[in-house]
Structure formats: structure tokens, C-alpha cells
Amino acid sequence: MQIKVCGMKSAENIAALKQLNINYMGFIFYKDSPRDASKEKDLADVLSDENWNSNIKRVGVFVDVEIDVVFHHVHDYNLDYVQLHGSESPEYCRTLLDLWNATSMRSAKLIKAFSIGDASDFEQVQAYETLCSLFIFDTKGKNKGGNGTKFDWKLLKNYQGIIPFLLSGGIDESAAKTIRKLPYPQLAGVDINSRFEIAPALKDVKKVKQFVQELNQDF
């Protein structure tokens, strides 16, 4: 089962997590987030192809920004994926893909996050299926993300799409056994963040390691 650890900033913390068996590492470029990585002066160097030396995919997280911001962040931070965590439309996604296809600058795969509160929230998903490589289903709340609470995972039965998804929202180390038993064929993994932190953007490496081991012990 795939694991994404989101909300990273510290070079030392990033280096420690790179030693774990995770698949994605997320970097939030959203000024209203306590985990905003935009002002980390050494981050671009840390994420450079020369220094990364890891199979972990670098994910930039954006919320309703101008397309050129995403375009240049992918280049400057060597991002492998762009996670759109706002109200970005299918047309926004298509414009990004068309822009990358028309230039020689670095491109990225798209992840679209959806806030889930009830079954009707899955109705919007289909329009993105030809544009995105991965979805994230997060808890609907007052913040764009990082609300630290779970939604009713039984609602996932309403997702009948073909794109794999990561489960997000309030996941902590006690959830591994339950997640392993979820019966949804498109569930590819989980996206963890605030419940594994010592402080905003500073992950408890031991706690993440234990969760990774418990989540994948039957796989």
C-alpha cells in the first residue's frame, strides 16, 4: 500500500524520512498553511535531482494559484507530481497539461484532492478522470486540508471511478489495521500529515516508521 507523507519543510526531517519505505513526500506551497514551504531557502536545493537520490516522488501541493506559479514551481523544485487541493476546475488541469506538452520544461503528473462530507461529493470526480493520475479523498472542513479529522470511510463505496486514490484526513498510527481491511479496489494507499507531527511540518520519524510497517505487514 502506497504512503504519502505531506507537509514537509525541514531538510533534516526530510533526510530522515527518505530512509523509510514511503512512496511520496508532499511540500505545501500555500501561504495560509502552517506547513507552507515557500520560504524555506534551501528547499529547492534539497529537492534537486542531484541531491534527491531517492525513488520517493516529490509532490507540490497548491491551492487555487495562478497556473504559471505551478508551472515554475515544478521546474524550480523538481516536482514529480502536482497536487491540486483547492477548487481547480478540469479546464485548469487541462491547461496545465497542454502547457507542459507544448514546452520542453519539466512536467509533472496531476493529483486532484476532493473534500468529502457526503455521497454527493463524489459526483464531481468523473470530470477529472482523463486528466489526473491519482486522487486524494480528504475530510471536508473549515480548512483546505489538515483538519485532522476523519470522514465516514463507508462513503467510499460511492466512488466507482477508475483512478486510484489515497485516503486522507485524520489518519493516525492506530488506523493501520482498519485501513488494511477496507474493501475498496481503487484504494491505493494513504496520505498522512498532522497526526504524525511533533510540531507543524516536523514529523515524528519513529511514529511514521511504525505506521509504515503496520500498514504493509500483510502486503
C-alpha positions as CSV (number, residue, x, y, z in Angstrom):
1,M,0.0,0.0,0.0
2,Q,1.4,3.4,-1.0
3,I,2.2,6.0,1.6
4,K,2.4,9.8,1.1
5,V,3.8,11.9,3.9
6,C,2.7,15.5,3.4
7,G,3.7,18.9,4.9
8,M,7.4,18.7,4.9
9,K,9.9,21.6,5.2
10,S,13.0,20.8,7.3
11,A,16.0,19.4,5.4
12,E,17.0,17.2,8.4
13,N,13.4,15.8,8.8
14,I,13.2,15.2,5.1
15,A,16.5,13.3,5.1
16,A,15.3,11.1,7.9
17,L,12.0,10.3,6.2
18,K,13.8,9.4,3.0
19,Q,15.2,6.4,4.7
20,L,11.7,4.9,5.2
21,N,9.7,2.8,2.8
22,I,7.3,5.6,1.6
23,N,6.3,6.5,-1.9
24,Y,5.5,10.2,-1.9
25,M,6.6,13.2,0.0
26,G,4.5,16.4,-0.1
27,F,5.6,20.0,0.1
28,I,2.8,22.6,0.7
29,F,3.1,25.9,-1.2
30,Y,0.2,27.7,0.4
31,K,0.8,30.7,2.4
32,D,-2.1,30.2,4.8
33,S,-0.8,26.8,5.9
34,P,1.4,26.4,9.0
35,R,3.3,24.0,6.8
36,D,4.0,26.4,4.0
37,A,7.3,25.5,2.5
38,S,7.6,28.6,0.2
39,K,10.1,30.4,2.4
40,E,12.4,27.5,3.0
41,K,15.5,28.9,1.3
42,D,17.3,25.6,1.0
43,L,14.3,23.5,-0.2
44,A,15.0,23.8,-3.9
45,D,18.5,22.6,-3.3
46,V,17.3,19.7,-1.2
47,L,14.8,18.6,-3.9
48,S,17.2,19.0,-6.8
49,D,17.7,15.9,-8.9
50,E,21.4,16.0,-7.9
51,N,20.7,15.8,-4.2
52,W,17.4,13.9,-4.0
53,N,18.8,10.4,-4.8
54,S,15.6,8.6,-3.9
55,N,12.7,6.9,-5.6
56,I,10.2,8.8,-3.4
57,K,8.1,11.1,-5.6
58,R,8.3,14.8,-4.8
59,V,4.7,16.3,-4.6
60,G,4.0,20.0,-4.6
61,V,0.7,21.0,-3.0
62,F,-1.1,24.0,-4.4
63,V,-4.4,25.7,-3.6
64,D,-6.1,27.9,-6.3
65,V,-3.0,29.6,-7.6
66,E,-2.2,31.0,-11.0
67,I,-1.1,28.4,-13.5
68,D,2.2,30.0,-14.0
69,V,3.0,29.6,-10.3
70,V,2.5,25.8,-10.6
71,F,4.5,25.8,-13.8
72,H,7.5,27.5,-12.4
73,H,7.4,25.6,-9.1
74,V,7.6,22.3,-10.9
75,H,10.7,23.5,-12.6
76,D,12.3,25.2,-9.6
77,Y,11.7,22.4,-7.1
78,N,12.0,19.4,-9.4
79,L,8.5,18.2,-8.7
80,D,7.2,14.8,-9.9
81,Y,3.6,15.4,-9.0
82,V,1.4,18.5,-8.6
83,Q,-1.4,18.1,-6.0
84,L,-4.3,20.5,-6.5
85,H,-6.1,20.9,-3.2
86,G,-8.5,23.8,-4.0
87,S,-11.4,24.3,-6.4
88,E,-9.3,23.9,-9.5
89,S,-11.5,23.0,-12.5
90,P,-10.9,20.3,-15.1
91,E,-10.1,23.1,-17.5
92,Y,-7.4,24.3,-15.2
93,C,-5.9,20.8,-15.2
94,R,-6.2,20.6,-19.0
95,T,-4.4,23.9,-19.4
96,L,-1.5,22.7,-17.3
97,L,-1.2,19.5,-19.2
98,D,-1.3,21.4,-22.5
99,L,1.3,23.8,-21.4
100,W,3.7,21.1,-20.4
101,N,3.1,19.3,-23.7
102,A,3.9,22.5,-25.6
103,T,7.2,23.2,-23.9
104,S,10.4,21.5,-23.0
105,M,10.3,22.5,-19.4
106,R,9.9,19.9,-16.6
107,S,6.4,18.4,-16.4
108,A,4.6,16.6,-13.6
109,K,1.7,14.3,-13.1
110,L,-1.5,15.6,-11.6
111,I,-3.2,14.7,-8.3
112,K,-6.6,16.2,-7.5
113,A,-7.8,16.3,-3.9
114,F,-11.5,16.2,-3.1
115,S,-13.1,17.2,0.2
116,I,-15.6,14.5,1.2
117,G,-18.6,15.1,3.5
118,D,-21.4,13.1,1.9
119,A,-22.0,10.8,-1.0
120,S,-22.8,13.7,-3.4
121,D,-19.2,14.9,-3.2
122,F,-18.1,12.1,-5.5
123,E,-20.2,13.4,-8.3
124,Q,-17.5,15.9,-9.3
125,V,-14.8,13.3,-9.6
126,Q,-15.6,11.9,-13.0
127,A,-14.7,15.1,-14.9
128,Y,-11.1,14.7,-13.8
129,E,-10.5,11.1,-14.7
130,T,-8.8,11.7,-18.0
131,L,-6.6,14.4,-16.5
132,C,-5.2,13.0,-13.2
133,S,-3.1,10.1,-12.3
134,L,-4.2,9.9,-8.7
135,F,-7.0,11.3,-6.5
136,I,-7.0,12.1,-2.8
137,F,-10.1,11.9,-0.7
138,D,-9.8,14.2,2.3
139,T,-12.2,15.3,5.1
140,K,-14.4,18.3,4.3
141,G,-13.8,21.0,7.0
142,K,-13.1,24.7,7.6
143,N,-9.5,24.4,6.2
144,K,-8.5,23.4,2.7
145,G,-6.7,20.5,4.3
146,G,-5.1,19.4,7.5
147,N,-8.3,19.4,9.5
148,G,-7.1,16.4,11.5
149,T,-10.4,14.6,11.4
150,K,-11.7,11.5,9.5
151,F,-14.7,11.4,7.3
152,D,-17.0,8.4,7.2
153,W,-15.0,5.9,5.2
154,K,-18.1,4.0,4.4
155,L,-18.8,6.8,1.9
156,L,-16.0,5.5,-0.3
157,K,-18.4,2.9,-1.6
158,N,-19.9,5.7,-3.7
159,Y,-16.7,6.1,-5.7
160,Q,-17.0,3.9,-8.8
161,G,-14.2,5.5,-10.8
162,I,-11.1,4.0,-12.4
163,I,-8.4,6.4,-10.9
164,P,-6.7,5.0,-7.8
165,F,-6.9,7.2,-4.7
166,L,-5.1,7.9,-1.4
167,L,-7.2,8.1,1.7
168,S,-6.5,11.3,3.8
169,G,-7.9,13.1,6.8
170,G,-7.1,12.5,10.5
171,I,-5.2,9.3,9.9
172,D,-3.0,8.3,12.9
173,E,-1.0,5.2,13.8
174,S,-4.0,3.4,15.3
175,A,-5.7,3.3,11.9
176,A,-3.4,0.9,10.1
177,K,-5.4,-2.3,10.9
178,T,-8.7,-0.7,9.8
179,I,-7.3,0.7,6.6
180,R,-5.8,-2.7,5.6
181,K,-9.3,-4.2,5.8
182,L,-11.1,-1.5,3.7
183,P,-12.8,-3.3,0.7
184,Y,-12.4,-0.6,-1.9
185,P,-10.5,-1.8,-5.0
186,Q,-9.2,1.7,-6.1
187,L,-7.7,2.4,-2.6
188,A,-4.0,2.7,-3.4
189,G,-2.8,4.0,-0.1
190,V,-2.9,6.8,2.4
191,D,-1.8,10.4,2.8
192,I,-0.6,11.2,6.4
193,N,0.2,14.6,7.9
194,S,-0.8,16.3,11.1
195,R,-1.3,13.2,13.3
196,F,2.3,12.3,12.9
197,E,3.8,15.6,13.9
198,I,5.8,16.9,16.8
199,A,5.1,20.4,15.5
200,P,3.7,21.7,12.3
201,A,5.8,20.4,9.4
202,L,8.0,18.4,11.8
203,K,7.3,14.7,11.6
204,D,7.9,12.1,14.3
205,V,10.0,9.7,12.3
206,K,9.7,6.8,14.7
207,K,5.9,7.1,14.6
208,V,5.8,7.2,10.8
209,K,8.2,4.2,10.6
210,Q,6.0,2.2,12.9
211,F,2.8,3.1,10.9
212,V,4.5,2.2,7.6
213,Q,5.4,-1.2,9.0
214,E,2.0,-1.9,10.4
215,L,0.2,-0.7,7.3
216,N,2.1,-3.0,5.0
217,Q,2.6,-6.1,7.2
218,D,0.0,-8.1,5.3
219,F,1.0,-6.9,1.8
